[in-house]
Amino acid sequence: MLTIGEFSRTCFVTKKTLRHYDDIGLLRPAHVAENGYRYYTAEQISTMRLILRLKTYGLSLPEIAAHLANPDSVALSEKLAEKQRLMKRELDTAERVIRQMDRDIEKLKRSIDIMEQNITVSTVERDPQTVFGIRKNISVQNFQELFGDLYAALAKNGIAELGGPMAFYHDEDFNAEHTDIEVAVPVAKGTAGSHEIAGGLHAYSTLAGPYDSDAFTAIYAGIMQWIEENGYHVASSPFDVYVKGGPEVDPQDYLTEVYFPIAK
């Protein structure tokens, strides 16, 4: 058997950590002597390695303990797939931030204000439009899943879309974890489950390129500034129209129109 020190050196884990794992029941020593010394078997090295690997995958200690208590390779694979999807989203976010930092570094080297935005705002009279949508209070991280629900509902009900997808933001303020969002597509008038959005005067701007929170913030800020400077107010929920996008389109070629219904 291995002493706690030998086990610690073999697994590259501190004795303090091993004592903590013993206390919480995650990995108990194979034997505890009358003097309190802890001893481990060579077979427990594999268990320790599994604990360390699952920690690197982002599993919490309670999640790891649950697996060790009831090993289930299928359930573990599903859990790891979930963690992998989360890590990929985080990686995509980090890569976008790095690209933005690269652009800002180059601007700063040339003494350019990195917050300067050239937003072109126009107005348009939109006709009333019939849409079929799904509206939920969700975390913004689940935004794409809401579109999945929408297209599943369209297929289930045999509804034909007559235009690009849209997203309406019904909240008065922003809460990333609890946002009132409706995703919809234009459909034929009289379609079961559809409703009409009002027409009228709208201020709008266009975003070309990938879906980026900073770029959207700049567009929204630019439109709101234009609305205030020109004596209008926001009449109802703003919305995006995804003119060009989707998995088959290069993100650099995305085209999104942002609309604010306005009135004097």
C-alpha positions in Angstrom: 0.0 0.0 0.0 1.0 3.6 -0.5 1.3 6.2 2.2 -0.6 9.5 1.6 2.7 11.1 0.7 3.6 8.5 -1.9 0.1 8.6 -3.3 0.3 12.4 -3.4 3.6 12.4 -5.3 2.4 9.7 -7.7 -0.8 11.5 -8.6 0.6 15.1 -8.4 -2.1 16.0 -5.9 -1.4 17.7 -2.5 -2.0 15.8 0.7 -4.4 18.6 1.7 -6.5 17.8 -1.4 -6.5 14.1 -0.6 -7.6 14.8 2.9 -10.4 17.0 1.6 -11.5 14.3 -0.9 -11.6 11.8 2.1 -13.7 14.2 4.2 -16.3 14.7 1.4 -16.3 11.0 0.5 -15.0 11.5 -3.0 -11.9 9.3 -2.6 -11.4 7.6 0.7 -8.2 5.8 1.7 -8.2 2.1 1.4 -7.0 1.8 5.0 -6.6 4.2 7.9 -4.3 3.0 10.7 -5.0 3.5 14.4 -2.6 6.4 14.4 -4.7 8.1 11.7 -2.2 7.5 8.8 -4.0 7.1 5.5 -3.0 4.4 3.0 -4.0 3.9 -0.6 -3.8 1.1 -3.1 -2.2 1.2 -6.5 -5.6 0.6 -8.0 -6.8 3.9 -6.6 -4.4 5.7 -8.8 -6.7 5.1 -11.7 -9.6 6.6 -9.8 -7.6 9.6 -8.9 -6.6 10.1 -12.5 -10.2 9.9 -13.5 -11.2 12.5 -10.9 -8.5 14.9 -12.2 -9.5 14.4 -15.8 -13.2 15.0 -15.2 -12.2 18.2 -13.3 -10.3 19.4 -16.3 -13.5 18.8 -18.3 -15.4 21.2 -16.0 -17.3 18.6 -13.9 -18.0 19.7 -10.3 -16.9 17.5 -7.4 -20.6 16.5 -6.7 -21.0 15.5 -10.3 -17.8 13.4 -10.2 -18.9 11.8 -6.9 -22.2 10.9 -8.4 -20.5 9.1 -11.3 -18.1 7.3 -9.1 -21.0 6.1 -6.9 -23.0 4.9 -9.9 -20.7 4.5 -13.0 -22.6 4.9 -16.2 -20.6 5.4 -19.4 -23.6 6.6 -21.4 -24.7 9.1 -18.8 -21.1 10.3 -18.5 -20.7 10.7 -22.3 -23.8 12.8 -22.4 -22.5 15.0 -19.5 -19.2 15.4 -21.3 -20.9 16.3 -24.5 -22.8 19.0 -22.7 -19.6 20.4 -21.2 -17.9 20.3 -24.6 -20.7 22.3 -26.2 -20.3 24.9 -23.4 -16.6 25.1 -23.8 -16.9 25.5 -27.6 -19.2 28.4 -27.0 -16.8 30.0 -24.6 -13.9 29.4 -27.1 -15.9 31.1 -29.9 -16.5 34.0 -27.6 -12.8 34.2 -26.6 -11.8 34.1 -30.3 -14.2 37.0 -31.1 -12.8 39.0 -28.2 -9.2 38.4 -29.4 -10.1 39.5 -32.9 -11.7 42.7 -31.5 -8.6 43.3 -29.3 -6.4 43.0 -32.5 -8.6 45.6 -34.2 -8.5 48.0 -31.2 -4.7 47.6 -30.8 -4.2 48.7 -34.4 -6.5 51.6 -33.9 -4.8 52.7 -30.7 -1.4 52.6 -32.4 -2.8 55.1 -34.9 -4.4 57.2 -32.1 -7.9 56.3 -33.2 -10.8 56.4 -30.7 -11.7 52.7 -30.4 -15.3 53.6 -29.4 -15.9 55.7 -32.5 -18.7 54.3 -34.5 -20.1 55.4 -37.9 -23.7 54.3 -37.7 -26.0 55.3 -40.6 -29.6 55.5 -39.4 -32.5 55.8 -41.9 -36.3 55.7 -41.6 -38.8 53.6 -43.5 -42.5 53.1 -43.5 -43.1 49.4 -42.9 -46.4 47.7 -43.8 -48.2 45.6 -41.2 -46.9 42.0 -41.3 -48.3 38.6 -40.3 -45.8 36.5 -38.4 -45.7 33.1 -36.7 -43.5 33.2 -33.6 -42.5 31.6 -30.4 -42.0 33.9 -27.3 -40.2 32.9 -24.1 -38.3 34.3 -21.2 -34.9 32.7 -21.7 -31.2 33.1 -21.1 -29.6 34.8 -24.0 -27.3 31.8 -24.3 -30.3 29.8 -25.4 -31.2 32.2 -28.2 -30.3 29.8 -31.0 -32.3 27.0 -29.3 -35.4 29.2 -29.5 -34.9 29.4 -33.3 -34.7 25.6 -33.3 -38.1 25.5 -31.5 -39.5 27.9 -34.0 -38.5 25.8 -37.1 -39.7 22.6 -35.4 -43.1 24.2 -34.9 -43.2 25.4 -38.5 -42.4 21.9 -39.8 -44.9 20.2 -37.4 -47.7 22.5 -38.5 -46.8 22.6 -42.2 -46.4 26.4 -42.2 -44.4 28.0 -45.0 -42.2 31.0 -44.2 -42.5 34.0 -46.5 -39.3 35.8 -45.4 -36.2 35.8 -43.2 -36.3 35.1 -39.5 -36.8 37.9 -37.0 -36.2 38.5 -33.3 -38.3 40.8 -31.1 -37.0 42.1 -27.8 -40.0 42.8 -25.5 -38.2 43.7 -22.2 -38.0 47.2 -20.9 -34.6 46.5 -19.5 -31.9 43.9 -20.2 -31.4 40.7 -18.1 -29.0 38.2 -19.7 -30.5 35.3 -17.7 -34.2 36.2 -18.1 -34.9 37.9 -21.4 -38.4 38.2 -23.0 -37.6 37.3 -26.7 -39.8 36.4 -29.5 -38.4 34.7 -32.7 -40.7 34.7 -35.7 -41.0 34.4 -39.5 -43.4 36.2 -41.9 -46.3 33.9 -42.9 -49.5 34.1 -44.9 -52.3 36.1 -43.4 -54.8 33.8 -41.5 -52.2 31.2 -40.7 -53.1 29.4 -37.5 -51.2 30.6 -34.5 -50.0 33.7 -36.3 -50.4 37.4 -35.3 -49.9 40.7 -36.9 -47.2 43.3 -36.1 -48.0 46.9 -36.7 -46.6 48.9 -39.6 -45.6 52.5 -39.4 -42.5 54.6 -39.2 -39.3 52.8 -38.2 -35.7 53.9 -37.6 -33.3 51.3 -38.8 -29.7 50.5 -39.5 -27.8 47.6 -41.0 -25.1 45.4 -39.5 -22.8 43.5 -42.0 -20.7 40.7 -40.6 -20.8 38.2 -37.7 -23.3 38.4 -34.8 -21.3 40.3 -32.3 -22.7 41.8 -29.0 -20.4 44.9 -29.2 -21.5 45.6 -32.8 -25.1 45.2 -31.9 -24.7 47.5 -28.9 -23.2 50.1 -31.2 -26.1 49.8 -33.7 -28.7 50.0 -30.9 -26.9 53.0 -29.3 -26.6 54.8 -32.6 -30.3 54.3 -33.4 -31.3 55.4 -29.9 -29.2 58.5 -30.2 -30.7 59.4 -33.5 -34.2 58.9 -32.1 -33.5 61.2 -29.2 -31.8 63.9 -31.4 -34.7 63.9 -33.9 -37.5 64.2 -31.3 -39.0 60.7 -31.6 -39.7 58.0 -29.0 -39.7 54.3 -29.3 -43.3 53.2 -30.0 -42.9 49.4 -29.4 -40.5 46.5 -29.3 -37.4 46.8 -31.4 -36.5 43.8 -33.6 -33.9 42.3 -35.9 -34.4 41.0 -39.3 -31.8 38.4 -40.4 -31.6 39.1 -44.1 -28.7 36.9 -44.7 -27.4 34.3 -42.3 -27.5 30.7 -41.2 -25.1 27.8 -41.1 -24.6 27.7 -44.9 -23.4 31.4 -45.0 -20.0 32.6 -44.0 -20.4 34.8 -40.9 -18.4 37.6 -42.7 -21.3 37.7 -45.2 -24.1 38.0 -42.6 -26.5 40.9 -43.1 -28.8 42.0 -40.3 -31.3 44.9 -40.2 -32.2 46.4 -36.8 -35.5 48.2 -36.6 -37.0 50.5 -33.9 -40.7 51.5 -34.3 -40.9 55.2 -33.7 -43.4 58.0 -33.2 -43.4 61.7 -32.3 
